[in-house]
Amino acid sequence: MAEPTSIITAPSSSAEATTSEPAKLEPYVPDRVDMPEFTWPAVLLGAFLGILFGASSLYLLLKVGMTVSASVPIAVLSITLFRAFSRSFGFRRATILENNIVQTTGSAGESIAFGVGVTMPALLLLGFEMHWVNVMTVAVLGSLLGILMMIPLRRAFIVKQHGKLTYPEGTACAEVLIAGEKGGATARMVFIGFGIAAIHKFLTKACKLWAAEPAQHLYKVENGVKVGLPGAEISGELAPELLGVGYLIGPRIASLMIAGAMLSYFVLGPLIATFGDKLPEPVAPADKMLIRDMGPDALKANYLRYIGTGAVAAGGIISMLRAMPLIIGSIVSGLRDLRTARTAGSEAVARTERDLSMNVVLLGSLGLVLVMMSIPALGLGFRFQGLLGALMILLFGFLFVTVSSRLTGEIGSSSNPISGMTIATLLMTCLIFFALGRTGATAMLTALTVAAVVCIASSNGGTTSQDLKTGYLVGATPRRQQWAILVGALTSAVVIGVTMLALNTAGTHYTNQDLPTGKLIIPENAPRERAGKPHQDDPKEYRVVHVRKDDEQNPGILPGRYLVAEDGTPAYRADVPINRKRSKMDNGQNAPEPFAAPQPQLFALLIEGILGGKLEWGLVVLGVLIALAMELAGVAALPFAVGMYLPLSASSPIFIGGMIRWLSDRLRGRPISEAETETSPGVLLSSGYIAGGTLCGLILAFFVFLPDRFNKALDLSQYVAGVDPKIAALVMFLVLAVILLWVGSRKGAQETETSF
């Protein structure tokens, strides 16, 4: 076998960088070399890691509205695990192309988790059931569609634009694989971080040894007067995964997020509380509670979330408009080069130039859309509205997969404005439906389905392009990579769909408080269901009634999901995690964790605002103007807006993680390359923090289904009754932070930990 060589650097001269011809590349594994690549161990390990990181990413997304790239951690884990099996059992050592197949297969999970997490919970906000058919079908078909639509763009973007489109994460992952092939790589820091975070999470959530989210009001009430900063509190969810997220996203984004949180919770909230303190009537959108009776949580629920939603919408659109020259260029060059690439494809038979055929792409894309249309629960069907929705899926899907693939090459996955593309898709779809007079509940469902499929497809299209860039640099066979990511997308999508539904079920509690006084009209086909926690002992079965905003059959009723008796009398309301109304359950215990991601709220508001004619436009426009002001001041609006929407408890530990990254980088010194940055001990430990914290949190979320005596047996808070839980939480979080700073700032740690 010939010795592979590596030439993966871009041309150094600007003249070469602007030529229309692709840069010359001899990949690490030359075309003439044939070695094991698409093997069952590689595919199975990749699928397993994809499921693991996909579930972890979904949990993280629902908490803070963002995910982190999983390709490099998966590549490091693959190298380490295969090497460990080889040494322990005498198996053949995995090749670099097998390790590449592992990261390719596993990388789909994170991108699918983003698309599912930001769109599917909006079903509940719109008054629909988040049925497994909706979630699983959209996840599977959207992810496969994104991969198929990216395949014909590979030559145009990966090959012809080599030296122009850098694909930073894909290039870094290639360097990691090559370095691991040459000198080895260890994932010890990932496993250490995983263990530390899992233990911390378990002791926090299951054993309750310290407070999970310590908070302190910044005001007090004396003789009926609020003294201090009314309506404000300082809080923090002192969790290892949020600390790891802050370290990975860096100080700049973390600082912008905390700045947005400060504006919302230390400026706007106190202003509303101050000026509304003497008002004798509720101020819309609040319909019952007076402002003077509102605490920080009520102020957020009634006012700040609408302002934050407007800011997030504007920030997403602005981020896409800022990239408009690249978007236009990607569309023009993609369509122009597609014909040339297809012509070249008929002549190219080299191993490193073999793609799946265009027949698979075209027939597969059409087949996927036909499957969507044949499932009534998605709101499409074969009538005019369904045909129009299918056409928009194909049109917007190919448009934004092209845009996402190009922008990923320009600015990387982390800066790719997928949310902005989804907002644009949703706005265009809703406006088209509104112009055609399609404004009913079915049109809302169809619009959300179109946006969800395009969101998942464009997210997965960008990930696919990164993977194909990695394969191009290391000398992989594109066709085998494409099959690998199709397998990874299918397995990850199925499990992510199940996880999404399970998390929603685990986070839902049933309450008999604040029920409407009148009777509800029960649809003929309403299913029957028993109540869940904390009323699971109720043996009766009730009819399920979904009430939407301004429901004509049940007017004046708080939107939501109700369990009603046969005569229509409401018995319980399901308090779902995406739209939590009560922080305490009827038995006095804390309600399960809510979903804090801003995107589902935003999408539901846009759909209701355009197709339903009801939107808190004043507050939303205020948020839009704040985002515009930030842009005019030279500040990136999107991370600032996300900070405005997320709870302060989520933004504060992320900010601390970002500051630790800033300090550790200065103590350690400037990294040599992107690969060194991506595989530094601090980054690997942070990845372990995220994986351990989120996966343990995911498991603990399902403990609500276990008997109460089991959960009470785990509760060890009685043994530390004399310790202030807030102080204990701060001390244990400080331990996590010190470990991360120590690991991330050690000089020479890179060589020690990764053996490059």
PEFENDA-V489390 format. One record per backbone hydrogen bond with DSSP energy under -1.0 kcal/mol. CO is the residue of the C=O (numbers start at 1). NH is the residue of the N-H. If there is no record, write none. Layout:
BEGIN
co = (CO/CO)
nh = (NH/NH)
END
This chain:
BEGIN
co = (13/30/37/39/40/41/42/43/44/45/46/47/48/49/50/51/52/53/54/55/56/57/58/59/60/61/62/62/70/71/72/73/74/75/76/77/78/79/80/81/82/83/84/85/86/95/96/97/98/99/100/101/102/103/108/109/110/111/112/113/114/116/119/120/121/122/123/129/131/132/133/134/135/136/137/138/139/140/141/142/143/144/145/146/147/150/151/153/154/154/155/159/161/161/162/167/168/169/170/171/172/173/174/175/176/177/178/179/187/188/189/190/191/192/193/194/195/196/197/198/199/200/201/202/202/203/207/214/216/218/220/222/225/227/229/232/234/236/237/239/240/241/242/243/244/245/246/250/251/252/253/254/255/256/257/258/259/260/261/262/263/264/267/268/269/270/271/272/283/290/291/295/296/297/298/299/299/300/303/304/305/306/307/308/309/310/311/312/313/314/315/316/317/318/321/323/324/325/326/327/328/329/330/331/332/333/334/337/338/339/340/341/342/344/344/350/351/354/357/358/359/360/361/362/363/364/365/366/367/368/369/370/372/375/376/383/384/385/386/387/388/389/390/391/392/393/394/395/396/397/398/399/400/401/402/403/404/405/406/407/408/409/409/413/416/417/418/419/420/421/422/423/424/425/426/427/428/429/430/431/432/433/434/437/440/441/442/443/444/445/446/447/448/449/450/451/452/453/454/455/456/457/458/459/460/461/462/463/464/465/466/467/468/469/470/471/471/473/474/477/478/479/480/481/482/483/484/485/486/487/488/489/490/491/492/493/494/495/496/497/498/499/500/501/502/503/509/511/523/527/529/532/533/535/542/543/545/547/548/554/560/561/562/563/563/564/565/568/569/572/573/574/575/576/577/583/585/589/598/599/600/601/602/603/604/605/606/607/608/615/616/617/618/619/620/621/622/623/624/625/626/627/628/629/630/631/637/638/639/640/641/642/647/647/648/649/650/651/652/653/654/655/656/657/658/659/660/661/662/663/664/665/673/674/675/677/680/681/682/683/684/685/686/687/688/689/690/691/692/693/694/695/696/697/699/700/702/703/707/708/709/710/716/717/720/724/725/725/726/727/728/729/730/731/732/733/734/735/736/737/738/739/740/741/746/748/749/750/751)
nh = (17/33/39/43/44/45/46/47/48/49/50/51/52/53/54/55/56/57/58/59/60/61/62/63/64/65/596/597/74/75/76/77/78/79/80/81/82/83/84/85/86/87/88/89/90/99/100/101/102/103/104/105/106/107/112/113/114/115/116/117/118/120/122/123/125/126/128/131/135/136/137/138/139/140/141/142/143/144/145/146/147/148/149/150/151/153/154/157/158/159/160/162/164/165/23/171/172/173/174/175/176/177/178/179/180/181/182/183/191/192/193/194/195/196/197/198/199/200/201/202/203/204/205/206/207/209/716/236/234/229/227/225/222/220/232/218/216/238/239/243/244/245/246/247/248/249/250/254/255/256/257/258/259/260/261/262/263/264/265/266/268/269/271/272/273/274/275/276/286/293/294/299/300/301/302/303/304/305/307/308/309/310/311/312/313/314/315/316/317/318/319/320/321/322/324/327/328/329/330/331/332/333/334/335/336/337/338/341/342/343/344/345/346/347/348/353/354/479/361/362/363/364/365/366/367/368/369/370/371/372/373/374/375/378/379/387/388/389/390/391/392/393/394/395/396/397/398/399/400/401/402/403/404/405/406/407/408/409/410/411/412/166/167/416/418/421/422/423/424/425/426/427/428/429/430/431/432/433/434/435/436/438/437/439/444/445/446/447/448/449/450/451/452/453/454/455/456/457/458/459/460/461/462/463/464/465/466/467/468/469/470/471/472/473/474/475/476/28/29/481/482/483/484/485/486/487/488/489/490/491/492/493/494/495/496/497/498/499/500/501/502/503/504/505/506/507/575/573/526/544/542/535/510/538/529/564/562/560/551/557/547/574/545/571/572/543/568/520/565/563/511/576/509/579/595/591/588/585/602/603/604/605/606/607/608/609/610/611/614/617/620/621/622/623/624/625/626/627/628/629/630/631/632/633/635/634/641/642/643/644/645/646/650/651/652/237/654/655/656/657/658/659/660/661/662/663/664/665/666/667/668/669/677/678/679/680/684/685/686/687/688/689/690/691/692/693/694/695/696/697/698/699/700/701/702/703/705/706/711/712/713/714/719/720/723/728/211/729/730/731/732/733/734/735/736/737/738/739/740/741/742/743/744/745/749/752/753/754/755)
END
